[in-house]
């Protein structure tokens, strides 16, 4: 997709995905603007230090709960990547009203403003926890997914199109297990929720690339799901610190033993491509002409972390962890040198 001369806005843009998308876009294209929309002034300061005074970068302090602020920030924007959300599962269980305000009502605000301003394409970030959710975070993201897909009907004659990207845990993201295990390694004991637990894994680079490819492919209404590997929690522990002992601490409130990206019910509406799936919307405006070579999956298909044929080996995990550590060190050095 040609992003030269265009304006791209990223909600929640100071997060790890927003930083990576900004890095990729600035290295490949010459956008008119990249607008980073987020609530945290300190994270915006750090991001400004990382990228320097790049002429294309703009920073807006604001909250997706504030519709008036969205109208001001989204004016003149061509494409929106909606990554803003409250994401921590335990925090969502104990602060349910706040999560609903951001993840659901905030999504509605984004949809309304994008339709009113005639923004061309909007792609929203989902999560594996939105498939058959058992926790509030997953339930709010499922609701958000439904809102964005329905937004294509809601747009009427306006040109705005909405799609969703859904993938699993990002390697090394804030609050994830890899940084925790690296920290706990020095104490000789790793806390394990349940030895049977499995998760989907995707690197930050892979996630950002998939978002950009999906933004290019989208016609409106798709939920894009990448084909990504799974791993067991015990394999991660062995890859990081095989010498450490294990302490089983139990599953936290709202956690699953295994994660699902495509449920069996959604499988009936799923198309398979070489390196991704599309969950098709159940609306009359979605026709066969949109399939573009996609193949219906087999009856009873379910895409979950425990039945995924692509499992990461210990060797692959160690390479991923090594890349993560090198990336973290390089980011720290870049930020320190710019200060």
Order of alpha helices (4+ residues) and beta strands (2+ residues): beta-alpha-beta-alpha-beta-alpha-beta-alpha-alpha-alpha-beta-alpha-beta-beta-alpha-beta-beta-alpha-beta-beta-alpha-beta-beta-alpha-beta-beta-beta-beta-alpha
